[in-house]
Amino acid sequence: MQTDIVPVEIQTKAAEIEAATKEYENYAIATPEKYQIAALDLKAVKSKAKELTVMRQSLTKPLDESKSRLMDFFRRPLEILEKTEAVIKHAMANWQIDQENKRKIEQARLNEIARKEEAKKRAEKDRQETEWRAKEEAARKEAERLAAQGQAEEAAKAQAGADRAAAKAQERAEQAATVSIPAPIVAPKVGKVAGIVMREIWKFRIVNVNLIPREFMLPDEKKLGELARLNKNEAKVSGVEFYSENVIAAGTM
């Protein structure tokens, strides 16, 4: 510990006090006489503490006053800078939010265009499937008619045409199921700036204190202490026990 800023006489006084109080490390009272002596010892200790406090204040008070004046000098410009910082941050955050909202709107527009185009292509494939299903049905009926008339060769050709139409219809159904038109991705327009980061910070505001669960509530210890001092053993609060303690108070010599 550096002592070069403490006058020698105060250092000597502190050393004397430290040496003199070593005999009190195992202090005990066994007799009424010793109790009376203890009262004198207590007053002497408090007197020494007061004396040393005065010495300390003689050194620290000028420093405290100088620090106070310096703090007063720097307080206003620092407050101005702090407010200016908040204004700039607020403007930057609002701009980023505005740009992100615009990006989302543009992305939603492109997504809708892609969705409509995808639905259009899927509907076209469905229409083609329906046409091929109709051709398949017509060809099968023609094959059945020809077979009933005994025209086996022509019936086979018609049946082959029905099978081809069925294959085309199935192909269009599979194509319709896999139609996918992804929308272009709109990249954020907010460029990165060294040392600047946009963070999402969650906070809270109380809207109804009566609905807050108990585990998030803290007892008002200051109010409970005031109630104990004013009402003593008559103080009553559910879940709280009020009690007294005896302490020794002593003046200085």
Backbone bond lengths (Angstrom), bond angles and torsions (degrees), N, CA, C in turn:
res aa  C-N    CA-C-N  psi(-1)  N-CA   C-N-CA  omega(-1)  CA-C   N-CA-C  phi
1 M - - - 1.468 - - 1.529 109.71 -
2 Q 1.343 115.44 130.81 1.454 119.20 -179.13 1.526 109.82 -75.01
3 T 1.339 116.70 132.59 1.468 121.33 -179.99 1.520 111.88 -123.53
4 D 1.343 116.91 6.96 1.460 119.09 -176.33 1.514 112.90 -68.62
5 I 1.347 117.91 -16.46 1.467 119.54 179.67 1.526 111.01 -95.99
6 V 1.345 117.06 -1.21 1.468 121.34 179.64 1.532 108.48 -103.20
7 P 1.352 118.61 126.02 1.464 121.20 178.69 1.529 111.66 -54.91
8 V 1.326 115.38 148.82 1.471 120.89 -176.23 1.525 111.31 -59.76
9 E 1.344 117.43 -39.95 1.459 119.30 -176.74 1.532 111.73 -64.62
10 I 1.338 115.91 -33.39 1.469 118.55 177.94 1.520 110.18 -73.92
11 Q 1.343 116.78 -38.22 1.461 119.67 175.81 1.529 110.42 -59.75
12 T 1.327 115.54 -41.46 1.469 120.40 179.74 1.519 110.45 -63.38
13 K 1.347 116.08 -43.36 1.460 120.68 179.92 1.535 110.54 -61.89
14 A 1.315 117.18 -43.41 1.466 121.36 -179.89 1.522 111.13 -63.66
15 A 1.333 116.26 -40.62 1.467 120.57 179.15 1.515 110.63 -65.21
16 E 1.346 116.36 -40.43 1.459 120.32 179.05 1.527 110.85 -62.96
17 I 1.321 116.32 -41.82 1.472 120.33 179.93 1.522 110.36 -64.67
18 E 1.334 117.27 -43.20 1.462 120.92 179.93 1.518 111.34 -61.77
19 A 1.325 115.58 -41.55 1.464 119.78 -179.62 1.526 110.92 -68.92
20 A 1.343 115.94 -40.43 1.465 120.21 -176.42 1.518 112.52 -69.38
21 T 1.322 118.10 -26.63 1.472 120.54 -176.08 1.518 113.39 -89.61
22 K 1.325 118.33 -3.85 1.462 120.21 179.14 1.526 111.87 -62.53
23 E 1.347 117.15 -32.08 1.464 120.80 -178.52 1.525 112.32 -69.15
24 Y 1.337 116.89 -11.51 1.464 120.18 -178.86 1.534 112.78 -94.47
25 E 1.329 118.71 2.65 1.462 121.45 -175.09 1.528 110.90 -62.13
26 N 1.337 118.79 -35.50 1.469 122.10 178.66 1.527 109.98 -114.78
27 Y 1.292 115.41 43.59 1.470 122.20 -174.79 1.528 110.35 -65.83
28 A 1.316 116.55 133.11 1.463 121.56 178.08 1.515 109.14 -149.40
29 I 1.322 115.74 155.36 1.468 121.75 -179.93 1.519 108.14 -119.20
30 A 1.346 114.98 127.20 1.467 119.62 -176.72 1.522 112.33 -121.59
31 T 1.338 118.38 -16.08 1.470 120.48 -176.18 1.512 110.18 -137.41
32 P 1.337 117.36 159.80 1.469 120.62 175.70 1.523 111.59 -57.64
33 E 1.321 116.50 -37.87 1.454 119.49 179.44 1.529 111.01 -63.17
34 K 1.341 114.69 -42.28 1.465 119.41 179.33 1.532 110.77 -64.30
35 Y 1.318 116.47 -33.81 1.465 120.36 176.92 1.515 110.73 -63.08
36 Q 1.364 116.32 -41.61 1.462 120.36 178.07 1.534 110.21 -64.27
37 I 1.331 115.45 -40.66 1.470 119.56 178.09 1.523 110.52 -65.24
38 A 1.343 115.62 -36.87 1.469 120.17 179.84 1.521 110.77 -60.69
39 A 1.325 115.78 -37.28 1.467 119.41 178.57 1.525 110.44 -61.78
40 L 1.331 116.01 -41.87 1.465 119.66 177.74 1.535 110.82 -67.19
41 D 1.344 115.91 -39.93 1.470 119.83 178.45 1.532 110.66 -61.65
42 L 1.327 115.21 -42.22 1.465 119.94 -179.31 1.520 110.94 -61.80
43 K 1.336 116.39 -44.41 1.463 119.94 178.91 1.522 111.03 -64.22
44 A 1.347 116.00 -37.50 1.461 119.67 179.87 1.529 110.94 -66.02
45 V 1.333 115.86 -40.52 1.468 120.20 179.10 1.521 110.15 -63.72
46 K 1.330 116.36 -44.55 1.460 119.90 -179.82 1.526 110.64 -64.65
47 S 1.325 116.15 -36.55 1.462 120.52 178.58 1.525 110.81 -63.94
48 K 1.364 115.91 -43.81 1.459 120.26 178.12 1.532 110.58 -63.25
49 A 1.344 116.79 -39.64 1.462 120.76 179.72 1.526 110.25 -64.08
50 K 1.341 115.54 -39.96 1.464 119.51 178.08 1.522 110.68 -65.13
51 E 1.339 115.65 -43.04 1.468 120.51 179.52 1.521 110.75 -60.93
52 L 1.354 115.94 -44.53 1.465 119.76 -179.22 1.526 111.19 -68.58
53 T 1.324 116.61 -33.88 1.461 120.65 177.73 1.522 111.00 -64.00
54 V 1.321 116.20 -41.56 1.467 120.62 177.19 1.525 110.31 -61.11
55 M 1.336 116.55 -41.69 1.473 120.35 178.06 1.526 110.56 -63.12
56 R 1.324 115.20 -43.97 1.471 118.64 179.99 1.524 111.12 -61.55
57 Q 1.330 115.30 -45.18 1.468 119.09 -178.63 1.515 112.18 -64.42
58 S 1.360 116.70 -30.59 1.463 119.28 177.86 1.528 111.11 -63.38
59 L 1.339 115.76 -26.84 1.472 120.03 178.72 1.535 111.80 -91.72
60 T 1.337 116.06 -39.10 1.469 118.95 -172.61 1.524 113.48 -87.40
61 K 1.331 117.86 -26.29 1.463 119.12 -176.64 1.531 112.27 -59.83
62 P 1.364 118.05 -46.89 1.467 117.43 177.28 1.539 112.26 -60.42
63 L 1.339 115.75 -37.07 1.472 119.21 178.16 1.522 111.09 -66.42
64 D 1.341 114.83 -41.52 1.461 119.07 178.95 1.523 111.24 -62.90
65 E 1.330 115.69 -41.29 1.466 119.83 179.95 1.526 110.85 -65.72
66 S 1.353 115.68 -40.98 1.469 119.26 178.14 1.527 110.37 -64.50
67 K 1.340 115.91 -43.06 1.461 119.98 178.58 1.524 110.78 -62.15
68 S 1.342 116.09 -40.96 1.459 120.52 -179.58 1.523 111.12 -61.74
69 R 1.341 116.39 -42.78 1.462 119.87 179.09 1.525 111.31 -65.40
70 L 1.331 115.87 -39.81 1.463 119.30 177.97 1.525 111.57 -65.64
71 M 1.336 115.62 -42.22 1.466 119.96 178.73 1.526 110.32 -61.82
72 D 1.352 116.30 -41.35 1.462 120.62 178.37 1.526 111.04 -62.44
73 F 1.340 116.06 -39.49 1.464 119.78 -178.75 1.530 111.17 -64.80
74 F 1.325 115.84 -44.45 1.469 119.41 -175.81 1.527 113.73 -83.50
75 R 1.337 116.60 -14.25 1.462 119.00 -172.99 1.531 112.46 -60.17
76 R 1.336 118.29 -50.70 1.457 119.85 -174.72 1.529 112.64 -65.41
77 P 1.348 120.03 -50.18 1.465 117.52 179.23 1.532 112.85 -61.25
78 L 1.331 116.68 -33.54 1.468 118.93 177.73 1.527 110.94 -68.47
79 E 1.351 116.12 -39.07 1.465 119.68 177.20 1.521 110.61 -63.81
80 I 1.350 116.29 -40.15 1.466 120.34 178.50 1.522 110.29 -62.43
81 L 1.342 115.61 -45.04 1.466 119.46 179.51 1.526 110.97 -64.19
82 E 1.315 116.23 -38.92 1.470 120.08 179.71 1.534 110.65 -63.81
83 K 1.339 116.15 -43.26 1.467 119.98 178.55 1.529 110.72 -66.02
84 T 1.346 115.78 -40.28 1.465 119.72 178.90 1.521 110.57 -63.94
85 E 1.325 116.03 -40.93 1.467 120.36 177.51 1.528 110.28 -59.45
86 A 1.338 115.30 -43.23 1.468 119.80 -179.60 1.523 111.19 -63.80
87 V 1.344 116.32 -40.03 1.468 120.68 179.39 1.528 110.75 -63.16
88 I 1.340 115.86 -45.08 1.465 120.22 -179.49 1.522 110.67 -64.86
89 K 1.341 116.08 -45.26 1.468 119.69 179.37 1.522 110.98 -60.95
90 H 1.345 115.76 -41.24 1.467 120.16 179.45 1.524 110.88 -61.95
91 A 1.339 115.63 -43.84 1.465 119.80 179.66 1.528 110.80 -64.51
92 M 1.338 116.58 -42.26 1.469 120.19 179.77 1.526 110.97 -64.76
93 A 1.330 116.07 -42.07 1.470 119.78 179.82 1.521 110.35 -64.32
94 N 1.355 116.68 -43.42 1.466 120.24 179.04 1.520 111.39 -61.87
95 W 1.341 116.39 -39.50 1.460 119.76 -179.94 1.526 110.58 -66.15
96 Q 1.325 116.19 -42.57 1.466 119.24 178.63 1.529 110.71 -63.64
97 I 1.323 116.27 -42.25 1.465 120.21 178.65 1.519 110.39 -62.46
98 D 1.353 116.30 -42.94 1.468 120.95 179.18 1.528 110.88 -61.84
99 Q 1.335 116.35 -44.33 1.465 120.00 179.16 1.528 111.39 -64.65
100 E 1.327 116.32 -38.91 1.467 119.73 179.42 1.524 110.86 -67.38
101 N 1.337 116.69 -38.33 1.469 119.87 177.03 1.524 110.77 -63.59
102 K 1.340 116.40 -41.59 1.465 119.74 178.21 1.523 110.63 -64.79
103 R 1.349 115.81 -39.20 1.468 119.38 178.78 1.516 110.46 -62.92
104 K 1.345 116.44 -42.61 1.460 120.32 179.71 1.529 111.75 -63.88
105 I 1.339 115.76 -40.11 1.469 119.68 178.93 1.526 110.35 -63.52
106 E 1.333 116.60 -44.72 1.468 120.56 179.50 1.525 110.90 -65.78
107 Q 1.345 115.63 -39.76 1.464 119.12 178.22 1.524 110.54 -63.86
108 A 1.334 117.04 -40.72 1.463 120.81 178.24 1.524 110.51 -63.48
109 R 1.336 117.20 -38.91 1.477 120.62 179.04 1.528 110.43 -63.58
110 L 1.331 116.08 -46.14 1.468 119.69 179.44 1.526 111.47 -66.39
111 N 1.332 116.16 -37.13 1.470 119.42 177.22 1.521 111.13 -62.19
112 E 1.333 116.48 -39.62 1.466 120.69 179.72 1.531 110.85 -67.22
113 I 1.327 115.94 -40.17 1.470 119.40 177.41 1.532 110.05 -61.77
114 A 1.326 115.38 -45.12 1.470 119.73 179.75 1.525 110.67 -64.13
115 R 1.344 116.06 -39.69 1.464 119.39 179.51 1.517 111.46 -62.59
116 K 1.328 117.05 -44.15 1.465 121.18 -179.93 1.523 111.17 -65.59
117 E 1.335 116.82 -41.50 1.461 120.60 179.29 1.530 110.14 -65.31
118 E 1.329 115.61 -39.94 1.462 120.00 178.12 1.522 110.39 -63.97
119 A 1.348 116.04 -43.94 1.466 120.06 178.80 1.517 111.11 -63.73
120 K 1.342 116.71 -36.65 1.468 121.27 179.21 1.523 110.95 -64.49
121 K 1.329 116.45 -45.71 1.463 120.40 -179.80 1.523 111.25 -67.46
122 R 1.337 115.97 -38.65 1.459 118.76 178.68 1.530 110.55 -65.11
123 A 1.357 115.83 -39.50 1.466 119.69 178.78 1.527 110.64 -64.36
124 E 1.342 116.26 -36.76 1.478 120.17 178.85 1.530 109.89 -64.82
125 K 1.330 116.99 -42.72 1.465 120.32 178.12 1.527 110.54 -64.87
126 D 1.330 116.46 -38.48 1.470 120.21 177.50 1.532 110.43 -63.85
127 R 1.345 115.60 -40.00 1.473 119.24 179.02 1.524 110.92 -64.23
128 Q 1.346 115.24 -42.34 1.462 119.03 178.67 1.529 110.74 -64.69
129 E 1.333 116.13 -38.91 1.467 119.06 177.76 1.525 110.50 -61.06
130 T 1.339 115.38 -43.35 1.470 119.92 179.91 1.532 110.68 -61.27
131 E 1.332 117.05 -41.82 1.466 120.71 179.07 1.529 111.06 -61.96
132 W 1.339 115.29 -44.81 1.467 118.84 -179.34 1.521 110.89 -68.94
133 R 1.326 118.21 -32.42 1.461 120.00 175.86 1.531 110.39 -65.24
134 A 1.345 115.13 -38.32 1.473 118.95 178.53 1.531 110.68 -66.54
135 K 1.344 115.96 -41.04 1.463 119.57 177.69 1.530 110.62 -64.06
136 E 1.351 114.98 -39.47 1.460 119.21 178.62 1.529 110.56 -61.08
137 E 1.334 116.29 -46.40 1.453 120.92 -179.02 1.518 111.47 -62.60
138 A 1.345 115.85 -43.32 1.477 119.35 179.73 1.526 111.05 -64.19
139 A 1.354 116.01 -41.54 1.471 119.40 -179.32 1.527 110.91 -66.37
140 R 1.316 117.88 -38.16 1.462 120.05 -179.99 1.539 110.36 -66.30
141 K 1.346 115.87 -41.98 1.467 118.86 177.91 1.526 111.41 -62.75
142 E 1.338 115.22 -39.09 1.478 119.91 178.00 1.523 110.42 -64.86
143 A 1.350 116.32 -39.72 1.464 120.08 178.53 1.520 110.44 -63.99
144 E 1.354 116.53 -39.85 1.456 120.21 179.59 1.529 110.49 -66.52
145 R 1.339 116.38 -39.33 1.477 120.28 179.82 1.524 111.10 -64.45
146 L 1.353 114.94 -45.65 1.457 119.73 -178.85 1.527 111.06 -66.10
147 A 1.322 116.20 -37.97 1.467 119.13 178.96 1.517 110.69 -65.26
148 A 1.341 116.47 -37.01 1.465 120.38 179.43 1.520 111.24 -66.98
149 Q 1.322 117.43 -28.04 1.475 122.46 179.07 1.529 112.16 -87.45
150 G 1.307 115.98 -0.58 1.457 119.47 178.23 1.523 113.57 84.79
151 Q 1.305 117.69 11.19 1.472 120.63 179.91 1.541 108.05 -93.48
152 A 1.309 115.27 74.38 1.460 121.91 -173.11 1.523 112.46 -60.82
153 E 1.345 116.76 -43.44 1.477 119.59 -177.10 1.516 110.96 -64.64
154 E 1.339 115.50 -45.44 1.467 119.08 -179.98 1.531 110.73 -67.38
155 A 1.350 115.72 -35.83 1.461 120.07 178.99 1.527 110.36 -63.86
156 A 1.366 116.72 -39.13 1.464 120.75 179.01 1.520 111.21 -63.76
157 K 1.347 115.69 -40.38 1.472 119.85 178.23 1.525 110.71 -63.22
158 A 1.345 115.90 -42.16 1.469 119.79 -179.92 1.525 110.67 -65.18
159 Q 1.359 115.37 -38.72 1.458 119.15 179.07 1.531 111.19 -66.34
160 A 1.339 116.85 -37.78 1.464 120.57 177.40 1.526 110.36 -62.97
161 G 1.348 115.68 -38.60 1.465 119.58 177.17 1.520 111.54 -64.92
162 A 1.328 116.34 -37.08 1.467 120.99 177.84 1.522 109.95 -64.87
163 D 1.338 116.26 -41.03 1.466 120.01 179.36 1.529 111.42 -64.77
164 R 1.341 115.71 -39.51 1.468 118.92 177.89 1.533 110.72 -65.03
165 A 1.319 116.74 -40.99 1.470 121.14 178.86 1.527 110.41 -63.84
166 A 1.350 116.17 -38.66 1.464 120.32 179.23 1.526 110.17 -64.51
167 A 1.353 115.25 -40.49 1.466 119.42 179.22 1.526 110.71 -64.87
168 K 1.344 116.19 -41.66 1.473 120.12 178.48 1.535 110.71 -63.62
169 A 1.355 115.21 -41.05 1.467 119.08 -179.79 1.527 110.77 -63.60
170 Q 1.343 116.01 -41.68 1.455 120.39 178.91 1.526 111.48 -64.86
171 E 1.334 114.94 -38.92 1.470 119.95 178.81 1.528 110.46 -62.06
172 R 1.357 116.16 -43.44 1.469 119.66 179.59 1.534 111.06 -66.54
173 A 1.333 117.58 -35.10 1.467 120.90 178.44 1.524 110.73 -65.01
174 E 1.337 115.72 -42.16 1.466 119.76 178.75 1.519 111.40 -66.86
175 Q 1.334 116.10 -38.26 1.468 120.10 177.89 1.526 111.26 -64.69
176 A 1.339 115.77 -39.69 1.467 119.98 179.86 1.528 110.79 -62.99
177 A 1.349 115.09 -37.30 1.466 119.34 -177.91 1.519 112.66 -70.30
178 T 1.328 116.32 -23.62 1.476 119.39 -176.16 1.527 113.17 -106.38
179 V 1.319 117.32 7.34 1.466 119.57 178.92 1.522 109.61 -63.75
180 S 1.301 117.64 125.64 1.463 122.25 179.39 1.517 109.46 -147.90
181 I 1.331 115.53 122.62 1.468 120.82 178.56 1.522 107.52 -122.33
182 P 1.332 118.32 95.99 1.465 120.18 179.97 1.525 111.78 -69.82
183 A 1.322 114.93 143.00 1.467 119.33 178.35 1.517 109.54 -81.63
184 P 1.326 118.04 147.64 1.472 120.44 174.72 1.527 110.12 -59.65
185 I 1.323 116.75 142.82 1.462 121.36 179.44 1.530 109.68 -86.68
186 V 1.324 115.25 125.31 1.469 120.45 178.10 1.522 108.00 -86.37
187 A 1.302 117.09 113.83 1.463 121.70 -178.53 1.533 110.15 -76.67
188 P 1.336 117.46 148.64 1.469 120.02 176.09 1.525 110.62 -58.83
189 K 1.329 116.18 142.90 1.458 121.01 -179.32 1.528 112.32 -94.49
190 V 1.320 116.41 -5.70 1.461 119.71 -179.54 1.523 108.66 -82.50
191 G 1.314 116.48 111.17 1.457 120.78 -179.58 1.519 111.52 -73.97
192 K 1.311 116.07 153.86 1.456 120.66 178.89 1.530 110.27 -77.32
193 V 1.319 114.86 137.55 1.462 121.92 176.99 1.523 107.48 -121.43
194 A 1.299 116.87 130.12 1.469 121.19 -178.42 1.523 110.91 -55.85
195 G 1.313 115.71 128.39 1.458 121.00 177.47 1.515 114.91 84.50
196 I 1.339 117.88 -3.11 1.458 121.48 -179.13 1.522 108.74 -112.33
197 V 1.336 115.99 123.73 1.464 121.45 -179.32 1.523 108.78 -132.84
198 M 1.334 115.33 135.81 1.469 120.51 176.15 1.522 107.20 -96.10
199 R 1.337 116.27 114.63 1.456 120.93 179.97 1.521 110.26 -110.11
200 E 1.324 115.21 147.20 1.459 120.65 174.08 1.524 107.71 -96.60
201 I 1.324 117.00 116.66 1.466 122.20 -177.91 1.527 108.48 -117.28
202 W 1.320 115.42 123.25 1.461 120.18 179.42 1.523 110.08 -89.31
203 K 1.324 115.93 133.25 1.458 122.43 178.82 1.529 109.02 -126.65
204 F 1.311 117.09 -168.33 1.460 119.47 179.30 1.520 109.85 -148.88
205 R 1.327 114.58 158.58 1.461 121.35 170.24 1.520 106.90 -140.17
206 I 1.326 116.43 139.60 1.456 121.45 -179.06 1.529 109.26 -84.21
207 V 1.327 115.77 123.54 1.467 120.28 -179.34 1.530 111.33 -105.82
208 N 1.339 117.28 -23.89 1.462 120.73 176.62 1.526 107.95 -154.10
209 V 1.311 117.32 100.77 1.463 121.84 -175.17 1.528 111.80 -62.98
210 N 1.320 117.60 -25.76 1.459 121.32 -178.02 1.525 113.01 -72.59
211 L 1.321 117.47 -14.60 1.466 120.87 -179.41 1.523 112.92 -98.96
212 I 1.338 117.15 -2.28 1.471 120.12 -177.96 1.531 109.48 -72.89
213 P 1.345 118.77 129.38 1.471 121.25 177.71 1.522 111.32 -59.83
214 R 1.331 115.40 151.57 1.461 121.10 -174.23 1.523 112.99 -59.09
215 E 1.348 117.49 -35.36 1.463 119.15 -176.27 1.528 112.77 -64.86
216 F 1.338 117.29 -13.44 1.462 120.02 178.28 1.532 112.33 -101.02
217 M 1.326 116.83 8.77 1.463 120.64 -179.01 1.525 109.88 -105.99
218 L 1.336 116.99 147.34 1.462 122.92 177.24 1.529 109.27 -118.32
219 P 1.348 117.81 137.42 1.468 119.16 177.19 1.523 110.80 -67.91
220 D 1.316 115.94 148.58 1.464 121.92 177.49 1.530 107.84 -84.23
221 E 1.348 116.54 88.61 1.464 120.78 -175.61 1.530 111.98 -65.40
222 K 1.320 117.79 -32.75 1.464 119.98 178.61 1.521 110.32 -63.76
223 K 1.323 116.97 -44.67 1.461 120.58 -179.46 1.534 110.56 -67.79
224 L 1.337 117.26 -37.66 1.460 120.30 177.80 1.534 110.92 -64.18
225 G 1.345 116.37 -40.41 1.459 120.46 177.78 1.518 111.64 -63.03
226 E 1.328 117.38 -41.51 1.462 121.38 178.54 1.534 110.29 -64.00
227 L 1.338 115.66 -40.40 1.464 120.16 179.40 1.527 110.59 -64.03
228 A 1.351 116.74 -39.82 1.466 120.62 179.14 1.522 110.96 -64.11
229 R 1.314 117.40 -43.39 1.465 120.66 -178.29 1.526 111.80 -68.93
230 L 1.316 118.18 -34.93 1.455 121.60 -177.06 1.525 112.39 -79.93
231 N 1.335 116.74 -41.05 1.471 120.41 -172.77 1.523 114.43 -105.36
232 K 1.338 116.85 -11.19 1.468 122.42 177.86 1.535 110.81 51.27
233 N 1.345 117.89 -128.97 1.465 120.04 -174.58 1.523 113.40 -71.23
234 E 1.329 118.26 -7.10 1.461 120.93 177.98 1.529 112.38 -91.80
235 A 1.307 116.38 -4.29 1.464 119.59 179.36 1.526 109.82 -67.98
236 K 1.325 116.82 133.86 1.457 121.06 -178.67 1.534 110.36 -139.49
237 V 1.310 115.20 124.31 1.464 122.27 174.28 1.529 106.83 -144.41
238 S 1.303 117.48 129.64 1.467 121.02 -179.04 1.526 110.69 -56.91
239 G 1.349 115.03 130.13 1.459 119.67 178.15 1.513 114.01 84.36
240 V 1.316 117.78 3.14 1.476 121.69 -178.43 1.519 109.35 -125.13
241 E 1.329 116.72 134.63 1.464 122.32 174.56 1.527 108.84 -107.09
242 F 1.310 116.54 123.95 1.457 121.73 177.77 1.529 108.38 -97.61
243 Y 1.333 117.49 133.17 1.451 121.70 -177.54 1.526 109.08 -145.79
244 S 1.341 115.98 166.88 1.461 120.60 -179.32 1.521 110.08 -117.80
245 E 1.313 116.12 154.20 1.457 122.98 174.91 1.523 107.97 -130.80
246 N 1.324 116.77 144.21 1.461 121.22 176.93 1.530 109.11 -96.13
247 V 1.307 116.20 127.86 1.460 121.10 178.35 1.520 108.94 -127.08
248 I 1.319 115.43 153.17 1.452 120.76 179.42 1.524 109.35 -91.46
249 A 1.321 115.81 128.24 1.451 121.64 175.14 1.526 108.03 -115.50
250 A 1.312 117.40 138.47 1.463 120.44 -177.97 1.508 109.80 -144.46
251 G 1.360 115.41 144.19 1.442 120.36 173.81 1.529 110.10 -88.58
252 T 1.308 117.10 -177.57 1.466 121.05 177.31 1.515 109.94 -97.19
253 M 1.309 114.98 160.50 1.467 120.20 -178.90 1.533 109.65 -81.86
